[in-house]
Amino acid sequence: MLYSSLAVLASFLVSQAAAHGGVTSYVIGGTNYVGWSPYNSPTGQTSIERPYSTYDPILSPTASTISCNNNGQAGPNQLSATVPAGTSITAKWTQWTHAQGPVMVYMTKCSGSCTSNNSNNLQWSGVWGTGEVQKSLQYTTTIPAALAAGEYLIRHELLALHQANTPQFYPECTQLTITGGGGKTPSGSYLVKFPGAYSMSDPGVNINIYTAEAANTFTYTVPGPAVWNGQ
């Protein structure tokens, strides 16, 4: 898991939605939070998840929407979940069709109120796991108990590698207010920005998993920074 700023026409839309996926809810400390509904009208929607408009992939690691699958801004009725440090968080998908690729989870500490922060301006720090998501439609991680209290974004990203040398990025973000914790924050080599964290030359991004070389390779380099362990 990567942590940061400290330290992933109607008929046309239906067919596109059926092909991919996005985070649609969260379970945090046993409480269920409804996520954003990208194919419903944004009017009246309230969620801890930041708005996004489609289940379609982002095809460039340098796209302006790579941070949170939106324009970087909070929603007009943005909420945040209050969570003690050390709590587990489960992101849930209603559909996911690709089994090849990593799941990446990042966090970033906001400057002041998260709602006023553009996710493209923050620094982020964060398992070959898309097959797990395909089977269970969920992925669970734990917020480090040592993390300093404050307002954060958490970012879940699926990187689908089923098309040779054509990576597909699926990131979504949600807002958290972390309480308690050990007052620690990652820095230095654990920090990245989106866009900027990945490039097409990264071995974990520009990869053809169907080659003979790939069949005889037993390690995969997940793109992004080193993982902060809370120390």
Buried (B, 14 or more C-beta within 10 A) or exposed (E): BBBBBBBBEEEEBEEBBEEBBBBBBBBBBEEEBBBBBBEEEEEEBEBBBBBBBBBBBBEBBEBEBBBBBBBBBBBEEBBBBEBBBBBEBBBBBEBBEBBBBBBBBBBBBBEEEBBEBEBBBBBBBBEBBBBBBBEEBBBEBEBBBBBBBBBBBBBBBBBBBBBEEEBBBBBBBBBBBBEBBBEBBBBEEBBBBBBBBBEEEBEBBBBEBEEEEEEEEEEBEBBBBBBBEBE
